[in-house]
């Protein structure tokens, strides 16, 4: 039984989410092979070959995969995936983009946001925004899964010695093209990889007020996130959104500031090791999941916290 893991990368480096996905694959059992599809991404393949538990790396280096467009990636994964029992990708915006298409082309079901592996055909995933946990048994010949990284430890990035095999398969469907992207650059850690996350909600009032969170974050090396309400209100860009339709995080410390605690937001952060909530509404649902809660005006509490650090 061989398992194919689709690497998450930016053509230069392997993303941490791939390491969590490799761990999930190892729990299924069998040889774990990694597909690196991109352009000028040989360094990523070399990095994947060093990951503990990887038996082989397939390198599809072609301009058609430079931006990992869903149509091209879906066709590639569907063609290669016929020889595997399981196909896994991270439950990120990229993985959730192309893997459903690959599953459809293979005429099999797809299980999304898997958080635990019970056996090679039985998996655990949250439903109803995490309010219920479903155990699903699949009878498909090929199991296609997206893996929620917060449910698995990261595999060791060093210690492996897999071979790298180049594959000459160019899938350019031609039905979509990359138009451009706007990347938010910050000296702070990436939201999904940070050990400390400070998030603001509707209670922040406006985007300028997020500056008080940035000051605290810069002092402790934290990433800054936001609730959907704050993003929808235009306070901050949507790449900062934490929640079911945003980014799933599980840091060592999560500080929720001015966030009421809607189900959608809780689904994205409730696996955090320690949760601290600051809200002036003592009835806010966020306090039900918080390890520590402070009922106070955030515009008083956060500056005091910043001055004490």
C-alpha positions as CSV (number, residue, x, y, z in Angstrom):
1,X,0.0,0.0,0.0
2,X,1.5,3.3,-1.1
3,X,0.4,6.7,-0.1
4,X,0.8,9.9,-2.1
5,X,1.3,13.2,-0.2
6,X,1.0,16.4,-2.2
7,X,3.7,18.9,-1.0
8,X,2.7,22.4,0.0
9,X,5.4,24.9,-1.1
10,X,6.2,28.2,-2.8
11,X,8.7,26.8,-5.3
12,X,11.5,27.7,-2.9
13,X,10.8,26.0,0.4
14,X,8.6,23.2,1.8
15,X,5.7,24.5,4.0
16,X,5.4,23.2,7.5
17,X,1.8,21.9,6.8
18,X,3.4,19.2,4.6
19,X,5.2,17.8,7.6
20,X,1.9,17.4,9.5
21,X,0.4,15.7,6.5
22,X,3.3,13.3,6.2
23,X,2.7,12.3,9.9
24,X,-1.0,11.6,9.1
25,X,0.1,9.4,6.1
26,X,2.5,7.5,8.3
27,X,-0.3,6.6,10.7
28,X,-2.3,5.0,7.8
29,X,0.6,2.7,7.2
30,X,2.6,1.9,4.0
31,X,5.2,3.6,1.9
32,X,4.8,7.4,1.9
33,X,5.7,9.2,-1.3
34,X,5.7,12.9,-1.8
35,X,4.7,14.8,-5.0
36,X,6.4,18.1,-5.5
37,X,4.8,19.9,-8.4
38,X,6.0,23.4,-9.3
39,X,8.4,25.3,-11.4
40,X,12.1,25.6,-10.4
41,X,11.3,23.7,-7.3
42,X,14.2,21.2,-7.1
43,X,15.2,22.6,-3.7
44,X,11.7,21.7,-2.4
45,X,12.1,18.2,-3.6
46,X,15.5,17.9,-1.9
47,X,14.0,19.2,1.4
48,X,11.1,16.7,1.1
49,X,13.6,13.8,0.6
50,X,15.1,14.6,3.9
51,X,11.9,14.3,5.9
52,X,11.7,11.3,8.1
53,X,9.3,8.6,6.9
54,X,9.4,9.5,3.2
55,X,10.3,6.7,0.9
56,X,10.4,8.5,-2.4
57,X,9.9,12.0,-3.9
58,X,8.3,12.6,-7.3
59,X,9.4,15.9,-8.9
60,X,7.1,17.4,-11.5
61,X,9.0,20.6,-12.5
62,X,7.1,22.4,-15.2
63,X,5.9,25.9,-15.8
64,X,2.3,24.5,-15.8
65,X,2.5,24.0,-12.1
66,X,4.3,27.2,-11.1
67,X,1.2,28.6,-9.4
68,X,-0.5,25.3,-8.6
69,X,-3.6,26.1,-10.5
70,X,-6.5,23.8,-9.5
71,X,-7.2,22.6,-13.1
72,X,-3.6,21.6,-13.8
73,X,-2.9,20.2,-10.4
74,X,-6.1,18.3,-10.3
75,X,-5.4,16.6,-13.6
76,X,-1.8,15.7,-12.5
77,X,-2.8,14.3,-9.2
78,X,-5.7,12.3,-10.7
79,X,-3.3,10.7,-13.3
80,X,-0.6,9.9,-10.8
81,X,-3.0,9.0,-8.0
82,X,-4.3,5.9,-9.8
83,X,-1.4,3.9,-8.5
84,X,-1.9,4.8,-4.8
85,X,-4.3,3.6,-2.1
86,X,-4.4,7.1,-0.5
87,X,-3.9,10.6,-1.7
88,X,-3.3,13.3,1.0
89,X,-2.9,17.1,0.9
90,X,-2.9,19.8,3.6
91,X,-6.3,21.4,4.4
92,X,-5.0,24.7,3.2
93,X,-6.4,27.1,0.6
94,X,-4.1,25.3,-2.0
95,X,-5.0,21.7,-1.0
96,X,-8.7,22.5,-0.8
97,X,-8.5,24.0,-4.2
98,X,-7.2,21.2,-6.3
99,X,-7.8,18.0,-4.4
100,X,-11.7,18.0,-4.8
101,X,-11.1,18.2,-8.5
102,X,-8.7,15.3,-8.4
103,X,-11.2,13.2,-6.4
104,X,-14.0,14.0,-9.0
105,X,-11.7,12.9,-11.8
106,X,-11.0,9.7,-10.0
107,X,-14.7,9.2,-9.3
108,X,-14.2,8.8,-5.6
109,X,-15.4,10.7,-2.5
110,X,-13.2,13.2,-0.7
111,X,-12.9,13.4,3.1
112,X,-11.9,16.9,4.2
113,X,-10.3,18.3,7.4
114,X,-9.3,14.9,8.8
115,X,-8.0,15.3,12.3
116,X,-7.3,11.7,13.3
117,X,-6.6,8.3,11.6
118,X,-8.1,5.2,13.2
119,X,-7.2,2.7,10.4
120,X,-6.4,2.7,6.7
121,X,-10.1,3.2,5.9
122,X,-11.5,5.0,9.0
123,X,-10.9,8.6,9.7
124,X,-12.1,11.3,12.1
125,X,-13.2,14.8,11.0
126,X,-15.2,17.7,12.5
127,X,-18.6,18.6,11.2
128,X,-21.1,21.4,11.9
129,X,-18.2,23.8,12.5
130,X,-16.6,21.5,15.0
131,X,-19.7,21.1,17.1
132,X,-19.7,17.4,16.3
133,X,-17.0,14.9,15.4
134,X,-17.7,12.2,12.8
135,X,-15.9,8.9,12.4
136,X,-16.1,8.0,8.7
137,X,-15.3,4.7,7.1
138,X,-14.5,4.8,3.4
139,X,-14.9,1.9,0.9
140,X,-13.4,3.8,-2.0
141,X,-10.5,2.1,-3.7
142,X,-8.5,5.3,-3.5
143,X,-9.0,7.4,-0.4
144,X,-8.6,11.1,-1.0
145,X,-8.1,13.2,2.2
146,X,-7.3,16.8,3.2
147,X,-5.4,16.8,6.5
148,X,-6.0,19.5,9.2
149,X,-2.4,20.1,10.4
150,X,-3.4,21.0,13.9
151,X,-4.5,17.4,14.5
152,X,-1.0,15.9,13.9
153,X,2.5,16.6,15.0
154,X,5.0,17.6,12.4
155,X,7.3,15.0,11.0
156,X,11.0,15.5,11.5
157,X,12.4,17.6,8.7
158,X,15.7,15.8,8.9
159,X,16.6,12.2,9.1
160,X,15.2,10.8,5.8
161,X,17.1,9.8,2.8
162,X,14.5,9.3,0.1
163,X,15.3,9.3,-3.6
164,X,14.1,12.0,-5.9
165,X,12.5,10.9,-9.2
166,X,11.7,13.4,-11.9
167,X,8.5,12.8,-13.8
168,X,7.7,14.3,-17.2
169,X,4.0,14.9,-17.0
170,X,2.8,18.4,-18.1
171,X,-0.9,19.0,-17.6
172,X,-1.8,22.5,-18.9
173,X,-5.6,22.4,-19.2
174,X,-5.6,26.0,-20.5
175,X,-9.0,26.9,-18.9
176,X,-7.5,29.3,-16.3
177,X,-4.4,31.5,-16.0
178,X,-2.6,33.2,-13.2
179,X,-3.4,36.9,-13.2
180,X,-1.5,38.2,-10.2
181,X,-1.2,38.2,-6.4
182,X,-0.8,40.6,-3.6
183,X,1.4,39.3,-0.8
184,X,1.2,40.8,2.7
185,X,4.8,41.1,4.0
186,X,5.5,41.1,7.7
187,X,8.4,40.5,10.0
188,X,6.0,38.7,12.3
189,X,5.7,34.9,12.1
190,X,3.3,33.2,9.8
191,X,-0.1,32.9,11.3
192,X,-0.4,29.1,11.0
193,X,3.1,28.4,12.2
194,X,3.3,30.9,15.2
195,X,3.5,29.6,18.7
196,X,1.6,32.7,20.0
197,X,-1.3,34.3,18.2
198,X,-3.1,37.5,19.1
199,X,-6.4,38.1,17.3
200,X,-8.8,41.0,17.3
201,X,-12.5,41.0,16.6
202,X,-15.3,43.5,15.9
203,X,-14.7,45.0,19.3
204,X,-11.5,46.6,17.9
205,X,-13.7,49.2,16.3
206,X,-11.6,49.9,13.2
207,X,-8.4,48.9,11.5
208,X,-6.2,51.6,13.1
209,X,-6.9,50.2,16.5
210,X,-5.2,46.9,15.6
211,X,-2.0,48.9,16.1
212,X,-2.3,48.1,19.8
213,X,-2.3,44.4,19.0
214,X,0.7,44.8,16.7
215,X,2.7,46.5,19.6
216,X,2.1,43.5,21.9
217,X,2.8,41.0,19.1
218,X,6.1,42.6,18.3
219,X,7.2,42.5,21.9
220,X,6.6,38.7,22.2
221,X,7.1,37.5,18.7
222,X,3.5,36.7,18.0
223,X,1.4,36.6,14.9
224,X,-1.7,38.7,14.6
225,X,-5.0,37.3,13.4
226,X,-8.6,38.5,13.2
227,X,-12.2,37.2,13.4
228,X,-14.4,37.1,10.3
229,X,-16.4,40.0,11.6
230,X,-13.3,42.2,11.7
231,X,-12.3,41.1,8.2
232,X,-15.8,41.6,6.8
233,X,-15.9,45.0,8.3
234,X,-12.7,45.9,6.4
235,X,-10.5,46.3,9.5
236,X,-7.8,44.0,8.2
237,X,-7.1,41.9,5.1
238,X,-8.6,38.4,4.8
239,X,-5.3,36.6,5.0
240,X,-5.5,37.4,8.8
241,X,-8.8,35.6,9.2
242,X,-8.9,32.8,11.8
243,X,-11.9,30.5,11.6
244,X,-13.7,27.8,9.7
245,X,-13.5,29.8,6.5
246,X,-10.1,31.3,7.3
247,X,-7.0,29.8,8.8
248,X,-6.9,27.0,11.3
249,X,-4.4,27.6,14.1
250,X,-3.3,25.7,17.2
251,X,-0.6,27.8,18.9
252,X,0.7,27.4,22.4
253,X,-1.0,30.6,23.4
254,X,-4.0,32.2,21.7
255,X,-5.2,35.7,22.9
256,X,-8.7,36.7,21.7
257,X,-9.2,40.4,22.0
258,X,-12.7,41.9,21.4
259,X,-13.9,38.6,19.9
260,X,-17.3,37.3,21.0
261,X,-16.6,33.7,20.1
262,X,-18.9,32.7,17.3
263,X,-18.9,29.1,16.3
264,X,-17.1,29.9,13.0
265,X,-14.2,31.5,14.8
266,X,-14.0,28.8,17.5
267,X,-13.6,26.1,14.9
268,X,-10.4,27.7,13.8
269,X,-8.7,28.1,17.2
270,X,-10.2,25.9,19.9
271,X,-7.3,23.4,19.6
272,X,-4.9,26.1,21.0
273,X,-3.0,24.9,24.1
274,X,-3.9,28.0,26.2
275,X,-6.7,30.4,25.3
276,X,-6.9,33.9,26.8
277,X,-9.9,36.1,26.2
278,X,-10.3,39.8,26.8
279,X,-13.8,41.1,26.3
280,X,-16.0,43.6,28.2
281,X,-19.1,41.4,27.7
282,X,-18.9,38.8,30.5
283,X,-21.6,36.7,28.6
284,X,-19.5,36.4,25.5
285,X,-19.3,32.8,24.3
286,X,-15.5,33.0,24.0
287,X,-15.2,32.7,27.8
288,X,-16.7,29.2,27.6
289,X,-13.6,27.9,25.8
290,X,-11.0,30.3,27.4
291,X,-8.5,29.0,30.0
292,X,-8.2,32.6,31.3
293,X,-10.7,35.3,30.8
294,X,-10.5,39.0,31.6
295,X,-13.7,41.1,31.6
296,X,-12.4,44.5,30.7
297,X,-12.4,47.2,28.1
298,X,-9.7,46.1,25.6
299,X,-8.6,49.7,25.1
300,X,-7.6,49.7,28.7
301,X,-6.4,46.2,29.1
302,X,-4.2,45.7,26.0
303,X,-2.1,48.9,26.5
304,X,-1.6,47.9,30.1
305,X,-0.4,44.5,29.0
306,X,1.9,46.1,26.4
307,X,3.5,48.4,29.0
308,X,4.0,45.5,31.4
309,X,5.9,43.4,28.9
